[in-house]
Amino acid sequence: MRSILHRILVFCFTLLVSTGFVRSQLEDIGLILAAGVNDAELMMKEYIRPLTNSLGANLNGGWYNTAKPHKLGGFDITFTFNVAFAPEAHRTYNLDGIGLSDNIRYSDNTAKTFSGTKGGGPTIGYAYDLPVIGEQQINLYDLPGGSGYNMVPLPMVNACLGLVKGTEVMGRFMPRVNLRDVGRFNLWGIGFKHDLKQWIPGVKNVPVLNFGVMYGYTKMKLHADLPAITPVDLGADTIFGASPVPDWDQQNLYHNPHKQRVSHQYA
């Protein structure tokens, strides 16, 4: 059973990557690091904001189908495929409003996010001063375009087991999925659901009403392998000199574990 579910999840993510939904974006955003760590962090944060927000929204969903918990020993296992959509306002961002350093230049102040349209974004440059000559500029790269999709799907396996006193323990899991040459992704979560109806006099006997409370916690990890960026790739080595860093091959993007807590009261 576990092998079958694992194959289903791998297939879903492989399909997304092979169609270019994720792969080109994760490869292109590695160029943002060429602007320097602080500026790269600001641009990276805005670029992937719709992705992380959509993943967070997806993690909120799929926990339950009904407010009524299973009886003692009752259980179910379900496969869910949640989809979150990014609003129009989150498909671009304004470079003027994110606090970039003074030596960063760009051809246009409107950049695309992960959920924006395809095609390159503004050209990012780095300005520096030379004695007598004055300010000079290196064009580092074009900001990456969007994926062309305003939605982010997230498949996962959910399981529920009934305990005593109208209490249910819930779990969710997605095994580690290798996204070809892009990176790795996995998540797990645990939650609890409790029947409040049983404690309310006059309400516990109403057959058509279910009322309860639920709490869930999810931990998600995403690791993306980025292509190495060197001064030679950027054409900047002739001005700034060769980098003293001997190894440029160990560059990657690691998104800190996304921990999602969610609680609901529902009827």
PyRosetta script that sets phi, psi and omega in degrees:
from pyrosetta import init, pose_from_sequence

init()
pose = pose_from_sequence("MRSILHRILVFCFTLLVSTGFVRSQLEDIGLILAAGVNDAELMMKEYIRPLTNSLGANLNGGWYNTAKPHKLGGFDITFTFNVAFAPEAHRTYNLDGIGLSDNIRYSDNTAKTFSGTKGGGPTIGYAYDLPVIGEQQINLYDLPGGSGYNMVPLPMVNACLGLVKGTEVMGRFMPRVNLRDVGRFNLWGIGFKHDLKQWIPGVKNVPVLNFGVMYGYTKMKLHADLPAITPVDLGADTIFGASPVPDWDQQNLYHNPHKQRVSHQYA")
pose.set_psi(1, -46.7)
pose.set_omega(1, -179.5)
pose.set_phi(2, -62.1)
pose.set_psi(2, -39.0)
pose.set_omega(2, 179.4)
pose.set_phi(3, -63.4)
pose.set_psi(3, -40.1)
pose.set_omega(3, 179.5)
pose.set_phi(4, -65.0)
pose.set_psi(4, -45.6)
pose.set_omega(4, 179.8)
pose.set_phi(5, -63.6)
pose.set_psi(5, -39.5)
pose.set_omega(5, 179.0)
pose.set_phi(6, -61.6)
pose.set_psi(6, -41.8)
pose.set_omega(6, 179.5)
pose.set_phi(7, -64.8)
pose.set_psi(7, -38.1)
pose.set_omega(7, 178.1)
pose.set_phi(8, -61.9)
pose.set_psi(8, -46.5)
pose.set_omega(8, -178.3)
pose.set_phi(9, -65.7)
pose.set_psi(9, -43.7)
pose.set_omega(9, 178.0)
pose.set_phi(10, -61.2)
pose.set_psi(10, -41.3)
pose.set_omega(10, 179.3)
pose.set_phi(11, -60.8)
pose.set_psi(11, -44.2)
pose.set_omega(11, -179.1)
pose.set_phi(12, -60.2)
pose.set_psi(12, -47.1)
pose.set_omega(12, -178.3)
pose.set_phi(13, -73.2)
pose.set_psi(13, -35.6)
pose.set_omega(13, 176.8)
pose.set_phi(14, -62.8)
pose.set_psi(14, -37.9)
pose.set_omega(14, 177.7)
pose.set_phi(15, -61.8)
pose.set_psi(15, -44.2)
pose.set_omega(15, 179.9)
pose.set_phi(16, -63.2)
pose.set_psi(16, -43.9)
pose.set_omega(16, -177.8)
pose.set_phi(17, -68.4)
pose.set_psi(17, -42.8)
pose.set_omega(17, -176.4)
pose.set_phi(18, -67.0)
pose.set_psi(18, -25.0)
pose.set_omega(18, 178.5)
pose.set_phi(19, -86.8)
pose.set_psi(19, 3.8)
pose.set_omega(19, 177.5)
pose.set_phi(20, 85.6)
pose.set_psi(20, 7.4)
pose.set_omega(20, -177.2)
pose.set_phi(21, -62.7)
pose.set_psi(21, -40.7)
pose.set_omega(21, -176.2)
pose.set_phi(22, -116.5)
pose.set_psi(22, -37.4)
pose.set_omega(22, -166.4)
pose.set_phi(23, -56.9)
pose.set_psi(23, -53.0)
pose.set_omega(23, -176.0)
pose.set_phi(24, -63.8)
pose.set_psi(24, -34.7)
pose.set_omega(24, -179.0)
pose.set_phi(25, -67.4)
pose.set_psi(25, -43.9)
pose.set_omega(25, -179.4)
pose.set_phi(26, -67.5)
pose.set_psi(26, -30.9)
pose.set_omega(26, 177.2)
pose.set_phi(27, -73.3)
pose.set_psi(27, -41.6)
pose.set_omega(27, -175.9)
pose.set_phi(28, -70.8)
pose.set_psi(28, -35.3)
pose.set_omega(28, -174.8)
pose.set_phi(29, -69.2)
pose.set_psi(29, -11.7)
pose.set_omega(29, 174.6)
pose.set_phi(30, -61.1)
pose.set_psi(30, -29.2)
pose.set_omega(30, 178.9)
pose.set_phi(31, -63.6)
pose.set_psi(31, -27.3)
pose.set_omega(31, -178.2)
pose.set_phi(32, -59.1)
pose.set_psi(32, -28.5)
pose.set_omega(32, -179.1)
pose.set_phi(33, -63.1)
pose.set_psi(33, -19.5)
pose.set_omega(33, -179.0)
pose.set_phi(34, -67.0)
pose.set_psi(34, -18.0)
pose.set_omega(34, -179.0)
pose.set_phi(35, -80.7)
pose.set_psi(35, -3.2)
pose.set_omega(35, -175.3)
pose.set_phi(36, 104.7)
pose.set_psi(36, 152.3)
pose.set_omega(36, -172.1)
pose.set_phi(37, -60.3)
pose.set_psi(37, -48.2)
pose.set_omega(37, -175.0)
pose.set_phi(38, -64.9)
pose.set_psi(38, -48.3)
pose.set_omega(38, 179.2)
pose.set_phi(39, -68.0)
pose.set_psi(39, -36.5)
pose.set_omega(39, 178.1)
pose.set_phi(40, -62.6)
pose.set_psi(40, -39.7)
pose.set_omega(40, 179.9)
pose.set_phi(41, -62.9)
pose.set_psi(41, -40.6)
pose.set_omega(41, 179.8)
pose.set_phi(42, -65.1)
pose.set_psi(42, -44.8)
pose.set_omega(42, -179.3)
pose.set_phi(43, -72.1)
pose.set_psi(43, -38.7)
pose.set_omega(43, 179.5)
pose.set_phi(44, -63.0)
pose.set_psi(44, -41.1)
pose.set_omega(44, -179.1)
pose.set_phi(45, -60.4)
pose.set_psi(45, -44.3)
pose.set_omega(45, -179.8)
pose.set_phi(46, -70.6)
pose.set_psi(46, -36.0)
pose.set_omega(46, -177.5)
pose.set_phi(47, -65.4)
pose.set_psi(47, -43.9)
pose.set_omega(47, -175.3)
pose.set_phi(48, -94.0)
pose.set_psi(48, 1.9)
pose.set_omega(48, -178.5)
pose.set_phi(49, -53.5)
pose.set_psi(49, -47.5)
pose.set_omega(49, 179.5)
pose.set_phi(50, -61.9)
pose.set_psi(50, -32.9)
pose.set_omega(50, -180.0)
pose.set_phi(51, -67.4)
pose.set_psi(51, -49.4)
pose.set_omega(51, -178.1)
pose.set_phi(52, -68.4)
pose.set_psi(52, -37.4)
pose.set_omega(52, 177.2)
pose.set_phi(53, -64.4)
pose.set_psi(53, -40.5)
pose.set_omega(53, 179.6)
pose.set_phi(54, -67.5)
pose.set_psi(54, -39.8)
pose.set_omega(54, 176.8)
pose.set_phi(55, -63.3)
pose.set_psi(55, -39.6)
pose.set_omega(55, 177.6)
pose.set_phi(56, -63.0)
pose.set_psi(56, -41.0)
pose.set_omega(56, 177.6)
pose.set_phi(57, -65.4)
pose.set_psi(57, -38.9)
pose.set_omega(57, 178.2)
pose.set_phi(58, -64.8)
pose.set_psi(58, -35.8)
pose.set_omega(58, -179.6)
pose.set_phi(59, -67.7)
pose.set_psi(59, -27.0)
pose.set_omega(59, 177.3)
pose.set_phi(60, -70.1)
pose.set_psi(60, -26.9)
pose.set_omega(60, -175.8)
pose.set_phi(61, -93.7)
pose.set_psi(61, 166.5)
pose.set_omega(61, 174.5)
pose.set_phi(62, 83.0)
pose.set_psi(62, 2.7)
pose.set_omega(62, -178.0)
pose.set_phi(63, -71.9)
pose.set_psi(63, -37.2)
pose.set_omega(63, -173.1)
pose.set_phi(64, -149.7)
pose.set_psi(64, 158.1)
pose.set_omega(64, 175.7)
pose.set_phi(65, -111.1)
pose.set_psi(65, -19.5)
pose.set_omega(65, -178.5)
pose.set_phi(66, -151.0)
pose.set_psi(66, 156.5)
pose.set_omega(66, 178.3)
pose.set_phi(67, -78.7)
pose.set_psi(67, -14.7)
pose.set_omega(67, -177.7)
pose.set_phi(68, -83.0)
pose.set_psi(68, 121.1)
pose.set_omega(68, 179.9)
pose.set_phi(69, -76.7)
pose.set_psi(69, 160.4)
pose.set_omega(69, 175.4)
pose.set_phi(70, -67.8)
pose.set_psi(70, 152.5)
pose.set_omega(70, 171.8)
pose.set_phi(71, -72.8)
pose.set_psi(71, 168.9)
pose.set_omega(71, -178.3)
pose.set_phi(72, -53.0)
pose.set_psi(72, 122.2)
pose.set_omega(72, 179.5)
pose.set_phi(73, 87.5)
pose.set_psi(73, -13.5)
pose.set_omega(73, 177.5)
pose.set_phi(74, -72.0)
pose.set_psi(74, 149.2)
pose.set_omega(74, -177.7)
pose.set_phi(75, -155.4)
pose.set_psi(75, 164.9)
pose.set_omega(75, 170.4)
pose.set_phi(76, -152.4)
pose.set_psi(76, 154.1)
pose.set_omega(76, 176.2)
pose.set_phi(77, -128.2)
pose.set_psi(77, 125.0)
pose.set_omega(77, -177.2)
pose.set_phi(78, -129.4)
pose.set_psi(78, 153.5)
pose.set_omega(78, 173.7)
pose.set_phi(79, -110.3)
pose.set_psi(79, 119.6)
pose.set_omega(79, -178.2)
pose.set_phi(80, -112.7)
pose.set_psi(80, 154.9)
pose.set_omega(80, 179.2)
pose.set_phi(81, -138.9)
pose.set_psi(81, 86.1)
pose.set_omega(81, -177.8)
pose.set_phi(82, -82.4)
pose.set_psi(82, 148.0)
pose.set_omega(82, 178.7)
pose.set_phi(83, -133.6)
pose.set_psi(83, 127.9)
pose.set_omega(83, 176.3)
pose.set_phi(84, -115.3)
pose.set_psi(84, 144.1)
pose.set_omega(84, -178.1)
pose.set_phi(85, -112.2)
pose.set_psi(85, 136.2)
pose.set_omega(85, 177.5)
pose.set_phi(86, -85.0)
pose.set_psi(86, 132.2)
pose.set_omega(86, 178.6)
pose.set_phi(87, -68.7)
pose.set_psi(87, 163.1)
pose.set_omega(87, -178.4)
pose.set_phi(88, -55.5)
pose.set_psi(88, -38.8)
pose.set_omega(88, -176.7)
pose.set_phi(89, -66.5)
pose.set_psi(89, -18.0)
pose.set_omega(89, -177.7)
pose.set_phi(90, -100.7)
pose.set_psi(90, 14.3)
pose.set_omega(90, 179.9)
pose.set_phi(91, -96.5)
pose.set_psi(91, -9.4)
pose.set_omega(91, 173.1)
pose.set_phi(92, -140.9)
pose.set_psi(92, 165.8)
pose.set_omega(92, 173.3)
pose.set_phi(93, -145.0)
pose.set_psi(93, 159.1)
pose.set_omega(93, -175.0)
pose.set_phi(94, -98.6)
pose.set_psi(94, 117.2)
pose.set_omega(94, -179.9)
pose.set_phi(95, -64.8)
pose.set_psi(95, -25.0)
pose.set_omega(95, -179.6)
pose.set_phi(96, -69.6)
pose.set_psi(96, -22.6)
pose.set_omega(96, -170.7)
pose.set_phi(97, -106.0)
pose.set_psi(97, 13.7)
pose.set_omega(97, -176.7)
pose.set_phi(98, -111.8)
pose.set_psi(98, 3.1)
pose.set_omega(98, 173.3)
pose.set_phi(99, 81.6)
pose.set_psi(99, 34.5)
pose.set_omega(99, 177.6)
pose.set_phi(100, -66.2)
pose.set_psi(100, 154.5)
pose.set_omega(100, -179.4)
pose.set_phi(101, -67.4)
pose.set_psi(101, 161.6)
pose.set_omega(101, -173.5)
pose.set_phi(102, -67.3)
pose.set_psi(102, -22.0)
pose.set_omega(102, -176.8)
pose.set_phi(103, -91.0)
pose.set_psi(103, 5.4)
pose.set_omega(103, 175.8)
pose.set_phi(104, -91.4)
pose.set_psi(104, 130.3)
pose.set_omega(104, 178.5)
pose.set_phi(105, -118.8)
pose.set_psi(105, 152.2)
pose.set_omega(105, 177.7)
pose.set_phi(106, -149.6)
pose.set_psi(106, 150.3)
pose.set_omega(106, -175.4)
pose.set_phi(107, -77.4)
pose.set_psi(107, -21.7)
pose.set_omega(107, -179.2)
pose.set_phi(108, -152.5)
pose.set_psi(108, 142.9)
pose.set_omega(108, -176.7)
pose.set_phi(109, -86.4)
pose.set_psi(109, -4.9)
pose.set_omega(109, 178.9)
pose.set_phi(110, -101.3)
pose.set_psi(110, 114.9)
pose.set_omega(110, 180.0)
pose.set_phi(111, -112.7)
pose.set_psi(111, 157.9)
pose.set_omega(111, -178.7)
pose.set_phi(112, -92.6)
pose.set_psi(112, 149.2)
pose.set_omega(112, 173.8)
pose.set_phi(113, -98.0)
pose.set_psi(113, 179.9)
pose.set_omega(113, 178.3)
pose.set_phi(114, -55.5)
pose.set_psi(114, -34.5)
pose.set_omega(114, -177.4)
pose.set_phi(115, -91.2)
pose.set_psi(115, 6.5)
pose.set_omega(115, -179.3)
pose.set_phi(116, -79.7)
pose.set_psi(116, -175.2)
pose.set_omega(116, 179.9)
pose.set_phi(117, -74.5)
pose.set_psi(117, 160.2)
pose.set_omega(117, 178.6)
pose.set_phi(118, -70.8)
pose.set_psi(118, 167.4)
pose.set_omega(118, -179.4)
pose.set_phi(119, 103.0)
pose.set_psi(119, 150.1)
pose.set_omega(119, -176.6)
pose.set_phi(120, -65.0)
pose.set_psi(120, 156.7)
pose.set_omega(120, 177.2)
pose.set_phi(121, -99.0)
pose.set_psi(121, -163.0)
pose.set_omega(121, -179.3)
pose.set_phi(122, -61.2)
pose.set_psi(122, 152.4)
pose.set_omega(122, 175.6)
pose.set_phi(123, -80.8)
pose.set_psi(123, 127.7)
pose.set_omega(123, 178.8)
pose.set_phi(124, -97.7)
pose.set_psi(124, 132.0)
pose.set_omega(124, 178.1)
pose.set_phi(125, -125.6)
pose.set_psi(125, 162.9)
pose.set_omega(125, 179.2)
pose.set_phi(126, -121.6)
pose.set_psi(126, 121.2)
pose.set_omega(126, -178.0)
pose.set_phi(127, -98.0)
pose.set_psi(127, 141.8)
pose.set_omega(127, 178.7)
pose.set_phi(128, -145.8)
pose.set_psi(128, 156.7)
pose.set_omega(128, -178.3)
pose.set_phi(129, -104.7)
pose.set_psi(129, 136.2)
pose.set_omega(129, 173.6)
pose.set_phi(130, -117.4)
pose.set_psi(130, 142.6)
pose.set_omega(130, 178.5)
pose.set_phi(131, -55.7)
pose.set_psi(131, 136.6)
pose.set_omega(131, 177.8)
pose.set_phi(132, 72.3)
pose.set_psi(132, -51.4)
pose.set_omega(132, -175.6)
pose.set_phi(133, -68.1)
pose.set_psi(133, -39.4)
pose.set_omega(133, -179.0)
pose.set_phi(134, 96.7)
pose.set_psi(134, -155.2)
pose.set_omega(134, -174.1)
pose.set_phi(135, -72.8)
pose.set_psi(135, 132.7)
pose.set_omega(135, 174.2)
pose.set_phi(136, -122.1)
pose.set_psi(136, 162.4)
pose.set_omega(136, -176.7)
pose.set_phi(137, -140.2)
pose.set_psi(137, 139.0)
pose.set_omega(137, 172.7)
pose.set_phi(138, -108.9)
pose.set_psi(138, 126.8)
pose.set_omega(138, 172.2)
pose.set_phi(139, -81.7)
pose.set_psi(139, 110.7)
pose.set_omega(139, -173.6)
pose.set_phi(140, -79.3)
pose.set_psi(140, -50.5)
pose.set_omega(140, -173.4)
pose.set_phi(141, -173.2)
pose.set_psi(141, 168.3)
pose.set_omega(141, 169.9)
pose.set_phi(142, -94.9)
pose.set_psi(142, 132.4)
pose.set_omega(142, 176.3)
pose.set_phi(143, -59.0)
pose.set_psi(143, 144.2)
pose.set_omega(143, -177.8)
pose.set_phi(144, -66.0)
pose.set_psi(144, 148.7)
pose.set_omega(144, 173.8)
pose.set_phi(145, -82.1)
pose.set_psi(145, -179.8)
pose.set_omega(145, -179.9)
pose.set_phi(146, -83.4)
pose.set_psi(146, 179.2)
pose.set_omega(146, 179.7)
pose.set_phi(147, -79.9)
pose.set_psi(147, -17.2)
pose.set_omega(147, -175.1)
pose.set_phi(148, 86.5)
pose.set_psi(148, 0.5)
pose.set_omega(148, 179.2)
pose.set_phi(149, -120.8)
pose.set_psi(149, 136.6)
pose.set_omega(149, 177.0)
pose.set_phi(150, -101.6)
pose.set_psi(150, 18.9)
pose.set_omega(150, 179.9)
pose.set_phi(151, -129.9)
pose.set_psi(151, 153.2)
pose.set_omega(151, 176.8)
pose.set_phi(152, -132.3)
pose.set_psi(152, 113.8)
pose.set_omega(152, 178.4)
pose.set_phi(153, -88.5)
pose.set_psi(153, 157.2)
pose.set_omega(153, 178.2)
pose.set_phi(154, -149.3)
pose.set_psi(154, 104.6)
pose.set_omega(154, 176.3)
pose.set_phi(155, -85.0)
pose.set_psi(155, 150.7)
pose.set_omega(155, 175.4)
pose.set_phi(156, -164.7)
pose.set_psi(156, 163.8)
pose.set_omega(156, 177.4)
pose.set_phi(157, -103.9)
pose.set_psi(157, 132.4)
pose.set_omega(157, 179.2)
pose.set_phi(158, -121.5)
pose.set_psi(158, 142.3)
pose.set_omega(158, 178.4)
pose.set_phi(159, -137.4)
pose.set_psi(159, 145.1)
pose.set_omega(159, -179.9)
pose.set_phi(160, -132.7)
pose.set_psi(160, 143.7)
pose.set_omega(160, 179.0)
pose.set_phi(161, -137.6)
pose.set_psi(161, 126.2)
pose.set_omega(161, -179.4)
pose.set_phi(162, -76.4)
pose.set_psi(162, 136.9)
pose.set_omega(162, 176.5)
pose.set_phi(163, -116.1)
pose.set_psi(163, -160.6)
pose.set_omega(163, -178.2)
pose.set_phi(164, -83.2)
pose.set_psi(164, 162.5)
pose.set_omega(164, 173.2)
pose.set_phi(165, 56.1)
pose.set_psi(165, 41.6)
pose.set_omega(165, 176.4)
pose.set_phi(166, 63.9)
pose.set_psi(166, 31.1)
pose.set_omega(166, 179.6)
pose.set_phi(167, -110.3)
pose.set_psi(167, 142.2)
pose.set_omega(167, -178.7)
pose.set_phi(168, -133.8)
pose.set_psi(168, 133.6)
pose.set_omega(168, 175.1)
pose.set_phi(169, -100.2)
pose.set_psi(169, 137.5)
pose.set_omega(169, -176.8)
pose.set_phi(170, -124.8)
pose.set_psi(170, 148.0)
pose.set_omega(170, 177.0)
pose.set_phi(171, -139.4)
pose.set_psi(171, 154.0)
pose.set_omega(171, 175.6)
pose.set_phi(172, -139.0)
pose.set_psi(172, 151.0)
pose.set_omega(172, -172.7)
pose.set_phi(173, -157.1)
pose.set_psi(173, 140.5)
pose.set_omega(173, 166.7)
pose.set_phi(174, -137.8)
pose.set_psi(174, 116.9)
pose.set_omega(174, -178.0)
pose.set_phi(175, -63.4)
pose.set_psi(175, 162.3)
pose.set_omega(175, 179.4)
pose.set_phi(176, -58.7)
pose.set_psi(176, 124.0)
pose.set_omega(176, 179.8)
pose.set_phi(177, -113.5)
pose.set_psi(177, 122.4)
pose.set_omega(177, 176.1)
pose.set_phi(178, -85.6)
pose.set_psi(178, 117.9)
pose.set_omega(178, -176.5)
pose.set_phi(179, -88.4)
pose.set_psi(179, 61.5)
pose.set_omega(179, -178.6)
pose.set_phi(180, 52.4)
pose.set_psi(180, -123.2)
pose.set_omega(180, -178.3)
pose.set_phi(181, -92.7)
pose.set_psi(181, 11.3)
pose.set_omega(181, -174.3)
pose.set_phi(182, -90.6)
pose.set_psi(182, -46.8)
pose.set_omega(182, -177.8)
pose.set_phi(183, 165.3)
pose.set_psi(183, -151.6)
pose.set_omega(183, -176.2)
pose.set_phi(184, -138.0)
pose.set_psi(184, 152.8)
pose.set_omega(184, -176.8)
pose.set_phi(185, -149.2)
pose.set_psi(185, 137.3)
pose.set_omega(185, 172.4)
pose.set_phi(186, -160.4)
pose.set_psi(186, 162.4)
pose.set_omega(186, 177.0)
pose.set_phi(187, -155.4)
pose.set_psi(187, 160.2)
pose.set_omega(187, 171.9)
pose.set_phi(188, -151.8)
pose.set_psi(188, 158.9)
pose.set_omega(188, 179.7)
pose.set_phi(189, -159.3)
pose.set_psi(189, 160.6)
pose.set_omega(189, 177.9)
pose.set_phi(190, -140.2)
pose.set_psi(190, 146.3)
pose.set_omega(190, -179.1)
pose.set_phi(191, -151.8)
pose.set_psi(191, 168.7)
pose.set_omega(191, 179.5)
pose.set_phi(192, -135.9)
pose.set_psi(192, 145.2)
pose.set_omega(192, 177.1)
pose.set_phi(193, -131.3)
pose.set_psi(193, 137.8)
pose.set_omega(193, -177.6)
pose.set_phi(194, -135.4)
pose.set_psi(194, 138.3)
pose.set_omega(194, -179.9)
pose.set_phi(195, -80.7)
pose.set_psi(195, 114.1)
pose.set_omega(195, 177.6)
pose.set_phi(196, -87.7)
pose.set_psi(196, -20.1)
pose.set_omega(196, -176.8)
pose.set_phi(197, -58.9)
pose.set_psi(197, -35.5)
pose.set_omega(197, -176.0)
pose.set_phi(198, -65.6)
pose.set_psi(198, -17.6)
pose.set_omega(198, -176.8)
pose.set_phi(199, -99.7)
pose.set_psi(199, -0.6)
pose.set_omega(199, -176.4)
pose.set_phi(200, -106.6)
pose.set_psi(200, 111.2)
pose.set_omega(200, 179.9)
pose.set_phi(201, -60.0)
pose.set_psi(201, 139.3)
pose.set_omega(201, 178.4)
pose.set_phi(202, 83.2)
pose.set_psi(202, -16.5)
pose.set_omega(202, -179.3)
pose.set_phi(203, -105.3)
pose.set_psi(203, -31.3)
pose.set_omega(203, -174.5)
pose.set_phi(204, -64.0)
pose.set_psi(204, -18.3)
pose.set_omega(204, 180.0)
pose.set_phi(205, -95.8)
pose.set_psi(205, -1.3)
pose.set_omega(205, 178.5)
pose.set_phi(206, -76.8)
pose.set_psi(206, 114.3)
pose.set_omega(206, -171.5)
pose.set_phi(207, -71.5)
pose.set_psi(207, -25.5)
pose.set_omega(207, -173.2)
pose.set_phi(208, -95.1)
pose.set_psi(208, 2.1)
pose.set_omega(208, -176.6)
pose.set_phi(209, -115.7)
pose.set_psi(209, 129.9)
pose.set_omega(209, 172.1)
pose.set_phi(210, -123.7)
pose.set_psi(210, 132.3)
pose.set_omega(210, -175.5)
pose.set_phi(211, -140.0)
pose.set_psi(211, 127.1)
pose.set_omega(211, -176.2)
pose.set_phi(212, -155.8)
pose.set_psi(212, -177.7)
pose.set_omega(212, 178.4)
pose.set_phi(213, -131.3)
pose.set_psi(213, 147.3)
pose.set_omega(213, -176.4)
pose.set_phi(214, -139.8)
pose.set_psi(214, 142.4)
pose.set_omega(214, 175.5)
pose.set_phi(215, -134.8)
pose.set_psi(215, 134.4)
pose.set_omega(215, -179.7)
pose.set_phi(216, -137.8)
pose.set_psi(216, 151.0)
pose.set_omega(216, 179.0)
pose.set_phi(217, -133.8)
pose.set_psi(217, 129.4)
pose.set_omega(217, 179.8)
pose.set_phi(218, -128.9)
pose.set_psi(218, 137.6)
pose.set_omega(218, 176.5)
pose.set_phi(219, -120.3)
pose.set_psi(219, 125.2)
pose.set_omega(219, -176.6)
pose.set_phi(220, -124.9)
pose.set_psi(220, 139.4)
pose.set_omega(220, 177.5)
pose.set_phi(221, -124.2)
pose.set_psi(221, 133.6)
pose.set_omega(221, 176.1)
pose.set_phi(222, -132.4)
pose.set_psi(222, 122.5)
pose.set_omega(222, 178.2)
pose.set_phi(223, -123.1)
pose.set_psi(223, 123.9)
pose.set_omega(223, -177.9)
pose.set_phi(224, -117.0)
pose.set_psi(224, 130.0)
pose.set_omega(224, 175.4)
pose.set_phi(225, -86.3)
pose.set_psi(225, 125.4)
pose.set_omega(225, -177.8)
pose.set_phi(226, -108.7)
pose.set_psi(226, 148.4)
pose.set_omega(226, 175.7)
pose.set_phi(227, -67.3)
pose.set_psi(227, 146.0)
pose.set_omega(227, -178.1)
pose.set_phi(228, -66.8)
pose.set_psi(228, 136.9)
pose.set_omega(228, 177.2)
pose.set_phi(229, -115.8)
pose.set_psi(229, 123.4)
pose.set_omega(229, -179.3)
pose.set_phi(230, -122.7)
pose.set_psi(230, 164.2)
pose.set_omega(230, 176.3)
pose.set_phi(231, -56.5)
pose.set_psi(231, -32.4)
pose.set_omega(231, 179.4)
pose.set_phi(232, -64.9)
pose.set_psi(232, -40.6)
pose.set_omega(232, 179.1)
pose.set_phi(233, -61.2)
pose.set_psi(233, -32.1)
pose.set_omega(233, -176.3)
pose.set_phi(234, -91.7)
pose.set_psi(234, -7.0)
pose.set_omega(234, -177.6)
pose.set_phi(235, 73.4)
pose.set_psi(235, 18.8)
pose.set_omega(235, -175.7)
pose.set_phi(236, -103.4)
pose.set_psi(236, -3.8)
pose.set_omega(236, -174.9)
pose.set_phi(237, -69.0)
pose.set_psi(237, -27.5)
pose.set_omega(237, -178.9)
pose.set_phi(238, -72.5)
pose.set_psi(238, -19.3)
pose.set_omega(238, -178.6)
pose.set_phi(239, -99.0)
pose.set_psi(239, -46.3)
pose.set_omega(239, -176.4)
pose.set_phi(240, -94.2)
pose.set_psi(240, -9.4)
pose.set_omega(240, -178.1)
pose.set_phi(241, 88.0)
pose.set_psi(241, 168.0)
pose.set_omega(241, -179.6)
pose.set_phi(242, -68.7)
pose.set_psi(242, 146.7)
pose.set_omega(242, -179.5)
pose.set_phi(243, -73.6)
pose.set_psi(243, 139.8)
pose.set_omega(243, 176.9)
pose.set_phi(244, -75.1)
pose.set_psi(244, -9.3)
pose.set_omega(244, -179.3)
pose.set_phi(245, -75.1)
pose.set_psi(245, 119.0)
pose.set_omega(245, -172.8)
pose.set_phi(246, -75.1)
pose.set_psi(246, -26.6)
pose.set_omega(246, -173.7)
pose.set_phi(247, -123.6)
pose.set_psi(247, 113.9)
pose.set_omega(247, 179.4)
pose.set_phi(248, -105.1)
pose.set_psi(248, 9.4)
pose.set_omega(248, -174.7)
pose.set_phi(249, -89.6)
pose.set_psi(249, -14.7)
pose.set_omega(249, -175.3)
pose.set_phi(250, -99.2)
pose.set_psi(250, 54.1)
pose.set_omega(250, 178.6)
pose.set_phi(251, -105.8)
pose.set_psi(251, 133.6)
pose.set_omega(251, 178.4)
pose.set_phi(252, -156.0)
pose.set_psi(252, 165.7)
pose.set_omega(252, 176.6)
pose.set_phi(253, -111.8)
pose.set_psi(253, 125.9)
pose.set_omega(253, 178.2)
pose.set_phi(254, -124.7)
pose.set_psi(254, 115.1)
pose.set_omega(254, 177.5)
pose.set_phi(255, -86.7)
pose.set_psi(255, 117.8)
pose.set_omega(255, -178.7)
pose.set_phi(256, -51.2)
pose.set_psi(256, 146.2)
pose.set_omega(256, -177.5)
pose.set_phi(257, -48.0)
pose.set_psi(257, 124.5)
pose.set_omega(257, -179.9)
pose.set_phi(258, -84.4)
pose.set_psi(258, 110.4)
pose.set_omega(258, -177.1)
pose.set_phi(259, -103.6)
pose.set_psi(259, 117.7)
pose.set_omega(259, -175.5)
pose.set_phi(260, -114.0)
pose.set_psi(260, 121.0)
pose.set_omega(260, 174.0)
pose.set_phi(261, -110.7)
pose.set_psi(261, 136.5)
pose.set_omega(261, -179.0)
pose.set_phi(262, -143.2)
pose.set_psi(262, 137.9)
pose.set_omega(262, 175.9)
pose.set_phi(263, -133.6)
pose.set_psi(263, 144.6)
pose.set_omega(263, -176.8)
pose.set_phi(264, -138.5)
pose.set_psi(264, 148.2)
pose.set_omega(264, 163.8)
pose.set_phi(265, -120.9)
pose.set_psi(265, 133.0)
pose.set_omega(265, -173.1)
pose.set_phi(266, -151.1)
pose.set_psi(266, 161.8)
pose.set_omega(266, 178.9)
pose.set_phi(267, -127.3)
pose.dump_pdb("model.pdb")
